[in-house]
Structure formats: structure tokens, C-alpha cells
Amino acid sequence: MAYIFLDESGDLGFNKKSSKWFIFTIVLTNDHRSLEKVIKKIHRKLSKKYKRVAELHAYHSQSSVKIKVLEQIAKLKDVKVLCTILNKHKVYIDLKNQKNYLYNYTANILLDRLHKTNVINKSESIYLFIDQKDTNKNLRENFEKYLKSNLSKWGNKQINIKIKPSHTEKCLQAVDFISWAIFRKYELDQDEYYKIIKEKIIGEKLLFP
């Protein structure tokens, strides 16, 4: 079975306070338990030291925690990372006014690139987990239908899509750290965290370069 975990960094706003980049990141593994254990172990240690640590989140974590999480993930053999980086300055004006479409389109571009790498066999069942950022039920359902329609073209017999809040899925928390590290490289031109996980990245491409 192939497990795919999808997260995002940045935003799709187009004003002065918005991020310059928007990134979708995928982590692919057949051994999601090992990825899950990384987060569980570090979370357990933090919970003993600091009370009420609900979940691990890169943005709110100390530098030492970020480094520890990324280093532990980098040691895992069965982890592959792909990302699509949206250059928001190059987005067409009409797409800026259709953020839901742009969001779906960008996610699908990344999944299509994953498919073209041929790292997933057609005989494998696919489980796609997506961080539940948007609380609007209709938008989530439309996004799920959009992805199912496109993933059905892969030829895999069983495709399961689960949109879950990150506090319920440890692997989504792991992707958050990876996506944050990549985002920091583009947004702030700082790659100290990115370098830790770089060897796991098998696809890193700009959309609208």
C-alpha cells in the first residue's frame, strides 16, 4: 500500500501581507508507522517537559525541535518527498480571482507529477491523507471529488482520500515540518532546515516559473 500525505505552506492571498510563495508538499511512504513513530517519540518527550503539547507544528516549535524532527525523518529509508512551488507573482489575474480552483489545480499538478515518477505501482492501494485546513464542508467535499476524479485515471483499483485535522494524524504533522522547511527556503531565502531533508526530495518544481 502507498501512503501519501499532503500539506501546504504559505497562503493564496494576493495583498501586501500575503506570502510570496505557496507550496504543496507530498510525503510518500509504504511504511507510515515509522514516520508516525518519529512524531510520537518527540511529542512524548516534549509532553513530559512541557504540559499541554497538543500537536507538533513547525511554525510554533523551537529550532532544536525542528532540527530533531527533520533529522529523524531524513534517516527513514522509505520516505520520498515531492513539492510544487507556486510563484504567486506569475499567477494570471483571472486565477487570482478563483482561489478555490487555483488551490485544486495546484494540488492536482503535484499529484500528476507524482504519478509520472512511476514510484507507485498500479497494483497498489493508495491512501491519500490531506490536512484539513478549511472548515467549510462543501469546499472539502468538492476538493475530495476533484482529486478522486483525477486520481481514478491512475488505474489503481483502490484509492482512499481522507481529509483530517493534523492533530489526529501524526504523519501530517511530519509533512508540516518538511513543507515548512521548503517554504522557508523560497520565502526567506534560508535553507538551513531545507538542507537536512534535501536528499529525500525526488521532485521540486516551480509552477508558473
C-alpha positions as CSV (number, residue, x, y, z in Angstrom):
1,M,0.0,0.0,0.0
2,A,1.1,3.5,-0.8
3,Y,0.5,6.2,1.8
4,I,0.5,9.8,0.6
5,F,0.4,12.7,3.0
6,L,-0.3,16.2,1.6
7,D,0.2,19.6,3.3
8,E,0.7,23.2,2.3
9,S,2.7,26.2,3.3
10,G,2.1,29.9,2.6
11,D,-1.3,31.3,1.5
12,L,-3.2,32.1,-1.6
13,G,-3.7,35.8,-0.7
14,F,-2.5,38.4,-3.1
15,N,-2.1,41.5,-1.0
16,K,1.0,43.1,0.6
17,K,0.7,41.0,3.7
18,S,0.4,37.7,1.8
19,S,3.3,35.2,1.3
20,K,5.3,35.4,-1.9
21,W,5.1,31.7,-2.5
22,F,2.5,28.9,-2.0
23,I,3.8,25.3,-1.6
24,F,2.1,21.9,-1.7
25,T,4.3,19.1,-0.3
26,I,3.8,15.4,-0.5
27,V,5.4,12.7,1.5
28,L,5.1,9.2,0.0
29,T,5.8,6.1,2.1
30,N,4.9,2.4,2.3
31,D,5.8,2.4,6.0
32,H,3.8,5.1,7.5
33,R,4.3,3.6,11.0
34,S,7.9,4.6,11.1
35,L,7.1,8.2,10.1
36,E,4.4,8.2,12.8
37,K,6.8,7.0,15.4
38,V,9.2,9.9,14.8
39,I,6.4,12.4,15.8
40,K,5.1,10.3,18.6
41,K,8.6,9.9,20.2
42,I,9.4,13.6,20.1
43,H,5.9,14.6,21.1
44,R,6.1,12.3,24.1
45,K,9.4,13.9,25.3
46,L,8.0,17.4,24.9
47,S,4.9,16.4,26.8
48,K,6.9,15.3,29.7
49,K,8.9,18.5,29.7
50,Y,6.1,20.9,28.8
51,K,2.5,20.3,29.7
52,R,-0.4,20.6,27.2
53,V,1.5,20.0,23.9
54,A,-1.5,19.2,21.7
55,E,0.5,18.6,18.5
56,L,3.8,19.3,16.8
57,H,3.7,22.2,14.5
58,A,6.9,23.6,12.8
59,Y,6.0,27.3,13.0
60,H,5.5,27.1,16.8
61,S,8.3,24.8,17.6
62,Q,11.8,25.7,18.9
63,S,14.7,25.4,16.5
64,S,16.0,22.3,18.3
65,V,12.7,20.5,17.8
66,K,12.6,21.4,14.1
67,I,16.1,20.1,13.6
68,K,15.3,16.9,15.6
69,V,12.1,16.1,13.6
70,L,13.8,16.7,10.2
71,E,16.9,14.7,11.1
72,Q,14.8,11.8,12.3
73,I,12.7,11.8,9.1
74,A,15.9,12.1,7.0
75,K,17.1,8.8,8.5
76,L,14.0,6.9,7.3
77,K,14.6,4.7,4.3
78,D,11.1,4.6,2.9
79,V,10.3,8.3,2.6
80,K,10.0,10.3,-0.6
81,V,9.2,14.0,-0.9
82,L,7.7,16.0,-3.8
83,C,6.6,19.6,-3.9
84,T,5.1,22.1,-6.2
85,I,6.1,25.7,-5.6
86,L,3.6,28.3,-6.8
87,N,5.2,31.6,-7.8
88,K,2.3,33.9,-6.9
89,H,3.7,36.9,-8.7
90,K,3.3,34.9,-12.0
91,V,-0.3,33.8,-11.4
92,Y,-2.7,35.0,-14.1
93,I,-5.1,37.7,-13.0
94,D,-8.2,35.5,-13.7
95,L,-6.8,32.7,-11.5
96,K,-6.2,35.2,-8.6
97,N,-9.9,35.7,-8.5
98,Q,-10.6,31.9,-8.5
99,K,-8.7,30.8,-5.4
100,N,-10.5,27.5,-4.9
101,Y,-9.8,26.5,-8.5
102,L,-6.2,27.6,-8.1
103,Y,-5.9,25.5,-4.9
104,N,-7.3,22.4,-6.5
105,Y,-5.3,22.9,-9.7
106,T,-2.0,23.2,-7.8
107,A,-2.7,20.1,-5.7
108,N,-3.5,18.1,-8.8
109,I,-0.4,19.3,-10.6
110,L,1.7,17.9,-7.8
111,L,-0.2,14.5,-7.7
112,D,0.2,14.3,-11.5
113,R,3.9,14.8,-11.2
114,L,3.9,12.1,-8.5
115,H,2.2,9.7,-10.9
116,K,4.7,10.4,-13.7
117,T,7.6,9.4,-11.4
118,N,6.3,5.8,-11.5
119,V,7.1,5.2,-7.9
120,I,3.6,3.9,-7.2
121,N,2.6,0.6,-8.9
122,K,-0.9,0.3,-10.4
123,S,-1.4,-2.8,-8.2
124,E,-1.0,-0.8,-5.0
125,S,-3.8,0.6,-3.0
126,I,-3.5,4.3,-2.4
127,Y,-4.3,6.1,0.8
128,L,-4.2,9.9,0.5
129,F,-4.3,12.0,3.7
130,I,-4.8,15.7,3.5
131,D,-4.6,18.3,6.2
132,Q,-8.0,19.7,7.0
133,K,-7.2,23.4,6.8
134,D,-10.5,24.7,5.5
135,T,-13.5,24.2,7.8
136,N,-16.0,24.7,5.0
137,K,-17.6,21.3,4.5
138,N,-18.7,22.0,0.9
139,L,-15.2,23.1,-0.1
140,R,-13.7,20.0,1.4
141,E,-16.1,17.7,-0.3
142,N,-15.6,19.5,-3.7
143,F,-11.8,19.2,-3.2
144,E,-12.2,15.5,-2.4
145,K,-14.4,14.8,-5.5
146,Y,-11.9,16.8,-7.7
147,L,-9.0,14.7,-6.6
148,K,-10.9,11.4,-6.8
149,S,-11.9,12.2,-10.3
150,N,-8.3,12.8,-11.3
151,L,-6.7,10.0,-9.3
152,S,-9.1,7.5,-10.9
153,K,-7.1,8.0,-14.1
154,W,-4.0,6.4,-12.5
155,G,-5.5,2.9,-12.9
156,N,-5.2,1.8,-9.3
157,K,-8.1,-0.3,-8.1
158,Q,-8.4,1.3,-4.7
159,I,-8.0,5.0,-3.9
160,N,-8.9,6.3,-0.5
161,I,-8.9,10.0,0.3
162,K,-9.1,11.2,3.9
163,I,-9.2,14.9,4.9
164,K,-8.3,15.0,8.6
165,P,-7.2,17.6,11.1
166,S,-3.5,17.3,11.7
167,H,-3.8,16.7,15.5
168,T,-5.4,13.4,14.6
169,E,-2.8,12.2,12.2
170,K,0.9,12.2,13.2
171,C,2.2,11.8,9.7
172,L,0.5,15.1,8.6
173,Q,2.5,16.8,11.4
174,A,5.7,15.3,9.9
175,V,4.8,16.7,6.5
176,D,4.2,20.1,8.1
177,F,7.8,20.3,9.2
178,I,9.1,19.3,5.7
179,S,6.8,21.7,3.9
180,W,7.8,24.5,6.3
181,A,11.5,23.9,5.7
182,I,11.0,24.1,1.9
183,F,8.8,27.2,2.2
184,R,11.4,28.9,4.3
185,K,14.0,28.3,1.6
186,Y,11.8,30.2,-1.0
187,E,10.1,32.8,1.2
188,L,13.1,33.9,3.3
189,D,16.0,32.5,1.2
190,Q,17.1,30.5,4.2
191,D,17.9,26.8,3.6
192,E,19.5,25.6,6.9
193,Y,16.4,23.4,7.6
194,Y,15.9,22.5,4.0
195,K,19.4,21.0,3.7
196,I,18.5,18.5,6.4
197,I,15.7,16.9,4.3
198,K,17.0,17.7,0.8
199,E,18.2,14.2,0.0
200,K,14.6,12.9,0.4
201,I,13.2,15.3,-2.2
202,I,12.7,13.5,-5.5
203,G,10.7,16.3,-7.2
204,E,10.8,20.0,-6.6
205,K,9.3,22.1,-9.4
206,L,8.0,25.7,-9.9
207,L,4.6,26.3,-11.2
208,F,4.5,29.5,-13.3
209,P,8.3,30.0,-13.1
